[in-house]
Amino acid sequence: MRALVTGAAHGLGRSLIEQLLADGHDVIAVDRDIDPLEELVVSSRGACRAYLVDMANPESISRFFDRTREMTFDLVILNAGISATGKFEDIPSGAYERLIAVNATAPIRLAAQLVGGGQMNPKSRIVFVSSLSHAVGYPGASVYAATKDAIAIYAKSVRKPFKKRGTRVLTVFPGPIRTDHAEKYAPAGAKASKRMDPEKLAAMILKAAKSKSWELWPGTAAQLAKMAASMAPGLTLSAMRKAIFDKLNGPVF
Amino acid sequence: MAKPEPRPHTILVTGATDGIGLWLAKSYAGRGHKVLATGRQAIADDAAFFGASNIAYVRADQSAPDEAATRIAAAMAGLGWQQLDLGILNAGLGWAGDPADEPVAEIERQIAVNFTANVLITKALAPWLFIGKGRLAIIGSTAHTGAKGFATYAATKAAMAGFAKSLRSEWQGRAEVTLVHPGPTRTSMHHKAGLSLGAVRAMFMSTKRAGKSIEKSIRKGDDTRKLSRTFGWRSAMSNPKEFQL
């Protein structure tokens, strides 16, 4: 089996490729910084190949397609993502353009081009990484939340059309993960121990990708938060505001 | 109980050369308000085009989001406005068809116009809205819950719905945010999106009805309002081929 994982150098993506390689799969690892992948590429004896792609740059994505035109995939995990936290009006416009390009435009484009261009094998799987914020909202990261809503609804919209072409869709809605990424954007006083272990989450995603499920809300905390949001959306949103927005020190992007 | 009707003096309507936006611009201007209308076409004579002397026009092509936002802020300053009472983010476009066939350029264009530009315009409007505790009104779509024949369009409308939800919470006490989801409306958007609707179009909401409902939601100070007629956007958009009569 050949898998493609974006945002593979760090965090969740890193855990995903390590587990895929351990299971004996071929991995195409994509990131904007592939130096951290070098050791893995060497030790995998060709099973892991790293590609430098900047998801904020459409031409960089086009070059990736030029180089992989003959390649087909059984599993694609569109994991690359960035954030921007702070008061909405304090974050520069350029950071928003980059955020939307990386979190929304790139995965939508990759999915459409991979499926439409015949690069997905029969009975393949494409995984979108949305966020728990799709259920609960995210004051203090309204544009980040919007990109994750876009991904959730794009994934839902393409389920049937992609399935007709042999590719099933899985959408993951993780809460906070214990990664450097989450650390950077977390509000003051947030406890890292309460965030999900990326290795555990990676295992859950790979297991769900083998099943027939459309969606994965990983962990009890995510499921409880989702339930709270569906029963009392207003209360949940104001709790999110208190937990995040009111504690932000300043913009991080 | 309905909140008392706000009496905005300065109103921005994006995408106001056609459809719902044009109706709203003319309607507010007809009641004596000052309107700044935007669109992507060049208009030589604002007064002649809109048939009103209190509608100013600025060309703001949202496929170039940063430039559009900058031009709108400059136009408000150029008109001598001190604050913005109501900003209606109405401009939008779509592409209809099998999502596996959706061209990259169409994906990029819909996200730029319907999502990125609205975020950057909101950022440009924020200081103008905060002065008089104004209202931002975002025109979403009933497609925001998903539509298989309109996948990227639905995604951009979901983005705006989520954006409105979080922003409303952030802006508590500083500015209001209204989100309206119109159902299928008889505008030129479907034709531009590559969809031939034929006779079904007659069942869609008229532009006037959509416009009036949006005005009502703004007047009442609604948070989120869904406007829909006989059948949902979802059914029309999820099976576009069925509607090529």
HADDOCK unambig.tbl for C-alpha pairs under 7 A between the chains (distance, minus, plus):
assign (segid A and resid 89 and name CA) (segid B and resid 123 and name CA) 5.60 0.50 0.50
assign (segid A and resid 89 and name CA) (segid B and resid 126 and name CA) 6.92 0.50 0.50
assign (segid A and resid 93 and name CA) (segid B and resid 120 and name CA) 6.10 0.50 0.50
assign (segid A and resid 97 and name CA) (segid B and resid 116 and name CA) 6.48 0.50 0.50
assign (segid A and resid 100 and name CA) (segid B and resid 116 and name CA) 6.92 0.50 0.50
assign (segid A and resid 105 and name CA) (segid B and resid 108 and name CA) 6.55 0.50 0.50
assign (segid A and resid 105 and name CA) (segid B and resid 111 and name CA) 6.96 0.50 0.50
assign (segid A and resid 109 and name CA) (segid B and resid 104 and name CA) 6.12 0.50 0.50
assign (segid A and resid 109 and name CA) (segid B and resid 107 and name CA) 6.89 0.50 0.50
assign (segid A and resid 112 and name CA) (segid B and resid 99 and name CA) 6.43 0.50 0.50
assign (segid A and resid 112 and name CA) (segid B and resid 100 and name CA) 4.94 0.50 0.50
assign (segid A and resid 112 and name CA) (segid B and resid 102 and name CA) 6.68 0.50 0.50
assign (segid A and resid 115 and name CA) (segid B and resid 100 and name CA) 5.81 0.50 0.50
assign (segid A and resid 116 and name CA) (segid B and resid 100 and name CA) 4.31 0.50 0.50
assign (segid A and resid 116 and name CA) (segid B and resid 101 and name CA) 5.64 0.50 0.50
assign (segid A and resid 137 and name CA) (segid B and resid 162 and name CA) 6.84 0.50 0.50
assign (segid A and resid 137 and name CA) (segid B and resid 165 and name CA) 6.76 0.50 0.50
assign (segid A and resid 137 and name CA) (segid B and resid 166 and name CA) 5.63 0.50 0.50
assign (segid A and resid 138 and name CA) (segid B and resid 166 and name CA) 5.47 0.50 0.50
assign (segid A and resid 139 and name CA) (segid B and resid 166 and name CA) 4.57 0.50 0.50
assign (segid A and resid 139 and name CA) (segid B and resid 167 and name CA) 6.37 0.50 0.50
assign (segid A and resid 139 and name CA) (segid B and resid 169 and name CA) 6.15 0.50 0.50
assign (segid A and resid 139 and name CA) (segid B and resid 170 and name CA) 5.55 0.50 0.50
assign (segid A and resid 140 and name CA) (segid B and resid 170 and name CA) 6.87 0.50 0.50
assign (segid A and resid 142 and name CA) (segid B and resid 163 and name CA) 5.20 0.50 0.50
assign (segid A and resid 142 and name CA) (segid B and resid 166 and name CA) 5.12 0.50 0.50
assign (segid A and resid 142 and name CA) (segid B and resid 167 and name CA) 5.89 0.50 0.50
assign (segid A and resid 143 and name CA) (segid B and resid 163 and name CA) 5.97 0.50 0.50
assign (segid A and resid 145 and name CA) (segid B and resid 162 and name CA) 6.49 0.50 0.50
assign (segid A and resid 145 and name CA) (segid B and resid 163 and name CA) 6.79 0.50 0.50
assign (segid A and resid 146 and name CA) (segid B and resid 159 and name CA) 4.14 0.50 0.50
assign (segid A and resid 146 and name CA) (segid B and resid 160 and name CA) 6.48 0.50 0.50
assign (segid A and resid 146 and name CA) (segid B and resid 162 and name CA) 5.04 0.50 0.50
assign (segid A and resid 146 and name CA) (segid B and resid 163 and name CA) 5.01 0.50 0.50
assign (segid A and resid 147 and name CA) (segid B and resid 159 and name CA) 5.95 0.50 0.50
assign (segid A and resid 149 and name CA) (segid B and resid 158 and name CA) 5.70 0.50 0.50
assign (segid A and resid 149 and name CA) (segid B and resid 159 and name CA) 5.27 0.50 0.50
assign (segid A and resid 149 and name CA) (segid B and resid 162 and name CA) 6.28 0.50 0.50
assign (segid A and resid 150 and name CA) (segid B and resid 155 and name CA) 4.13 0.50 0.50
assign (segid A and resid 150 and name CA) (segid B and resid 156 and name CA) 5.81 0.50 0.50
assign (segid A and resid 150 and name CA) (segid B and resid 158 and name CA) 5.46 0.50 0.50
assign (segid A and resid 150 and name CA) (segid B and resid 159 and name CA) 4.81 0.50 0.50
assign (segid A and resid 151 and name CA) (segid B and resid 155 and name CA) 6.59 0.50 0.50
assign (segid A and resid 153 and name CA) (segid B and resid 145 and name CA) 6.36 0.50 0.50
assign (segid A and resid 153 and name CA) (segid B and resid 146 and name CA) 5.30 0.50 0.50
assign (segid A and resid 153 and name CA) (segid B and resid 154 and name CA) 6.71 0.50 0.50
assign (segid A and resid 153 and name CA) (segid B and resid 155 and name CA) 5.19 0.50 0.50
assign (segid A and resid 153 and name CA) (segid B and resid 158 and name CA) 6.53 0.50 0.50
assign (segid A and resid 154 and name CA) (segid B and resid 146 and name CA) 6.91 0.50 0.50
assign (segid A and resid 154 and name CA) (segid B and resid 151 and name CA) 5.36 0.50 0.50
assign (segid A and resid 154 and name CA) (segid B and resid 152 and name CA) 6.07 0.50 0.50
assign (segid A and resid 154 and name CA) (segid B and resid 154 and name CA) 6.82 0.50 0.50
assign (segid A and resid 154 and name CA) (segid B and resid 155 and name CA) 4.98 0.50 0.50
assign (segid A and resid 156 and name CA) (segid B and resid 146 and name CA) 6.14 0.50 0.50
assign (segid A and resid 157 and name CA) (segid B and resid 146 and name CA) 4.93 0.50 0.50
assign (segid A and resid 157 and name CA) (segid B and resid 147 and name CA) 4.95 0.50 0.50
assign (segid A and resid 157 and name CA) (segid B and resid 148 and name CA) 4.32 0.50 0.50
assign (segid A and resid 157 and name CA) (segid B and resid 151 and name CA) 5.21 0.50 0.50
assign (segid A and resid 158 and name CA) (segid B and resid 99 and name CA) 6.47 0.50 0.50
assign (segid A and resid 158 and name CA) (segid B and resid 148 and name CA) 5.59 0.50 0.50
assign (segid A and resid 158 and name CA) (segid B and resid 151 and name CA) 6.43 0.50 0.50
assign (segid A and resid 161 and name CA) (segid B and resid 98 and name CA) 6.67 0.50 0.50
assign (segid A and resid 161 and name CA) (segid B and resid 148 and name CA) 6.86 0.50 0.50
